[in-house]
Amino acid sequence: MKCKSGTGDRAGLHVGIIMDGNGRWAMARGLPRAIGHRAGVEALRRACETAPELGVETLTVYAFSADNWSRPQDEVSALMGLLRRYLEGETARLIRDGIRLSAIGRRDRLPGGLPDILRRAEAATAAGDRLHLRIALDYSGREAILQAVSSLDHHERPDQEAFGALVTGCDDVRDVDLVIRTSGEQRLSDFLIWECAYAELYFTDTLWPDFSGRDLEHAISNFSARERRFGGRPGETPKHAKQTLLPSGPGPG
């Protein structure tokens, strides 16, 4: 499946964000956790507005993990309701801003017609070419790999590129360049395990609802100052490594 992400061997950044800290943000203010999740949607909107200006072509965000079903039912219901409102209320904005929306993860467990609403939003935004926003819903990186393995013929041994297409569901989504996790936690939590094999990791104590465009700029500036070796020696970039196309000029400061 073509996903229109990447341009040959040169492409903009693929950034993954683990949007953590919504509940703690709300509790610190004496508010229901649902209010924190709602504030987190505003932070996602800010990230989508800023990302293309910083050279980000694909933004994959961890919205709801397969393990999140174990949370209290009222919180899960609030999250599903928020997702519904986001899809119904933001689609026109995404179209206007040239943002293509797609989802990864299971859909069969999403309640109340959400899979159909999601499908319509994906179809409506399919022409967006400024940013590819991928939302991980009911997602598990390990499960994605297991599903890819189960789809193989018993005697089949694909190369890494072909197998990666099975894992991601797209044959042209590049590996993740940078993973950002907010709220001070320092783990991947089953997020894009295959795609993050050589990702740079950036952790910040900032809670997700407080994460601003400036914070995203700082994370990418930090990333751009690092030397990525992909298993090679310092100062050398292996031939198989993708080149990243960042904005011209002084770049994020």
C-alpha positions in Angstrom: 0.0 0.0 0.0 1.4 3.4 -1.0 1.2 6.0 1.7 2.8 9.0 -0.1 5.4 9.5 2.6 9.0 10.1 1.6 10.6 11.3 -1.6 13.1 8.8 -3.0 16.2 8.7 -0.9 15.7 12.2 0.4 12.8 12.9 2.7 11.7 15.1 5.5 11.8 13.9 9.0 9.6 11.2 10.4 8.9 12.1 14.1 7.1 10.0 16.6 5.6 11.5 19.7 4.5 9.7 22.8 2.0 12.2 24.1 2.3 11.6 27.9 1.2 13.5 30.9 -2.4 14.6 30.2 -3.8 13.0 33.4 -1.0 14.4 35.6 -1.5 17.9 34.0 -5.2 17.8 34.9 -4.7 16.4 38.4 -2.1 19.1 39.2 -4.8 21.6 38.6 -7.5 19.8 40.5 -9.3 19.0 37.2 -10.8 15.7 35.9 -8.4 13.7 33.8 -10.7 14.1 30.8 -9.9 17.8 30.8 -6.2 16.9 30.5 -6.9 14.8 27.4 -8.9 17.6 25.9 -5.9 20.0 26.5 -3.7 17.4 24.9 -5.7 17.7 21.6 -4.8 21.4 21.6 -1.1 20.5 21.9 -1.5 18.1 19.0 -3.0 20.8 16.9 0.0 23.1 17.8 2.4 20.3 16.8 0.7 19.8 13.4 0.9 23.5 12.7 4.6 23.8 13.5 5.9 20.4 12.2 6.0 21.1 8.5 7.9 24.4 9.1 10.6 22.3 10.9 11.1 19.8 8.1 8.8 17.2 9.5 7.0 15.2 6.7 5.5 12.4 8.8 4.3 12.8 12.3 3.2 9.6 14.2 1.5 10.1 17.5 0.7 7.6 20.2 -2.9 8.3 21.1 -4.2 5.0 22.6 -2.1 1.9 23.2 -3.5 -1.6 23.2 -2.7 -1.7 26.9 -4.8 1.5 27.6 -8.0 -0.7 27.6 -7.0 -1.6 31.1 -7.7 2.0 32.3 -10.9 2.8 34.2 -14.0 2.5 31.9 -15.0 6.1 32.4 -11.6 7.3 31.2 -11.6 5.0 28.2 -15.1 6.2 27.3 -14.0 9.8 27.6 -11.0 9.2 25.3 -13.2 7.5 22.7 -15.6 10.4 22.8 -12.7 12.8 22.4 -11.5 10.9 19.4 -14.9 11.0 17.8 -15.1 14.8 18.3 -11.6 15.2 17.0 -12.3 13.3 13.8 -15.7 15.0 13.2 -14.5 18.5 14.2 -10.9 18.6 12.8 -11.3 17.0 9.3 -12.1 20.3 7.6 -9.1 22.0 9.3 -6.8 19.1 8.2 -8.0 19.5 4.6 -7.4 23.2 4.7 -3.9 22.8 6.1 -2.9 20.1 3.7 -2.6 17.4 6.4 -3.2 13.8 5.5 -4.6 11.7 8.3 -4.2 8.0 8.7 -4.4 5.5 11.6 -2.4 2.5 12.6 -3.4 -0.2 15.0 -6.5 -2.3 15.4 -9.9 -0.9 14.5 -12.2 -3.8 15.3 -12.3 -2.9 19.1 -13.1 0.8 18.6 -16.7 1.5 19.7 -19.7 3.3 18.4 -19.0 3.5 14.7 -15.6 5.0 15.2 -14.0 2.8 12.5 -16.4 4.3 9.9 -15.8 7.8 11.1 -12.1 7.2 10.9 -12.3 5.8 7.4 -14.2 8.9 6.2 -11.7 11.2 7.7 -8.8 9.3 6.0 -10.6 9.4 2.7 -11.4 13.1 3.0 -7.8 14.1 3.8 -6.1 11.7 1.4 -4.8 14.5 -0.9 -3.0 16.3 1.9 0.7 16.7 1.0 2.0 19.1 3.6 2.1 16.7 6.5 1.2 13.0 7.0 -0.3 12.7 10.5 -0.5 9.1 11.6 -2.4 8.3 14.8 -1.6 5.1 16.7 -5.0 3.8 18.0 -5.3 0.5 19.9 -1.7 0.1 18.8 1.0 -2.3 19.9 4.4 -2.4 18.2 4.9 -6.1 19.1 1.4 -7.0 17.8 2.2 -5.2 14.5 5.3 -7.4 14.1 3.4 -10.6 15.0 0.7 -9.7 12.5 3.3 -9.2 9.8 4.9 -12.6 10.6 1.5 -14.3 10.5 0.8 -12.9 7.0 3.9 -14.6 5.6 4.0 -17.8 3.7 5.6 -20.5 5.9 8.6 -20.7 3.5 8.8 -17.0 2.7 11.8 -14.9 3.8 11.3 -11.2 2.8 14.0 -8.6 3.0 13.8 -5.9 5.6 12.2 -3.4 3.3 9.4 -5.8 2.3 8.9 -7.0 5.9 8.8 -3.4 7.1 6.0 -2.7 4.6 4.0 -5.5 6.2 4.7 -4.1 9.7 3.7 -0.6 8.9 1.0 -1.3 6.4 2.7 1.0 3.9 5.5 0.4 1.5 7.0 3.9 1.6 6.8 5.0 5.2 10.4 5.7 6.2 11.8 4.6 9.6 11.4 7.0 12.5 14.1 9.6 12.8 13.2 11.1 16.2 11.0 9.9 19.1 9.8 12.5 21.5 8.3 11.5 24.9 6.9 14.1 27.2 6.3 14.1 31.0 9.7 12.8 32.1 9.1 9.1 31.3 12.0 7.4 29.4 10.7 4.3 27.6 9.1 3.4 24.3 6.1 1.6 25.7 5.7 -0.7 22.7 5.6 2.3 20.3 6.8 1.7 16.7 9.3 -1.0 17.8 10.3 -1.9 14.2 10.4 1.6 12.8 12.4 3.0 15.8 15.5 0.7 15.3 17.8 3.7 14.7 15.6 6.5 16.0 17.1 9.2 18.2 15.3 9.6 21.5 14.4 12.9 23.1 12.8 13.0 26.6 11.4 16.1 28.2 9.8 16.8 31.6 7.2 19.0 29.9 3.7 17.5 30.2 2.0 17.0 26.9 -0.7 19.7 27.2 2.0 22.2 27.8 4.1 21.1 24.8 4.4 24.0 22.4 5.7 24.6 18.9 8.8 26.1 20.5 9.3 22.8 22.4 9.0 20.9 19.1 11.5 23.3 17.6 13.9 22.7 20.5 13.6 18.9 20.2 14.4 19.0 16.4 17.3 21.4 17.0 18.7 18.9 19.5 18.2 16.1 17.0 19.9 18.0 14.2 23.0 18.5 16.3 23.5 14.8 16.8 25.7 12.5 14.6 23.7 9.6 13.4 26.0 6.6 12.5 23.6 3.8 11.7 26.3 1.4 12.9 29.1 3.1 11.1 32.2 4.9 12.4 32.2 8.6 13.5 32.1 10.9 10.5 30.8 8.2 8.1 27.2 7.7 7.0 26.5 4.1 5.7 25.2 4.0 2.1 21.9 2.4 3.3 21.1 5.3 5.6 18.4 7.7 4.4 19.3 11.3 3.9 17.0 13.7 5.8 15.9 16.9 4.1 15.7 19.7 6.5 14.6 23.3 5.9 17.2 25.6 4.3 18.7 28.5 6.2 19.8 28.5 9.8 17.3 25.9 10.8 15.5 25.6 14.2 17.3 27.4 16.9 
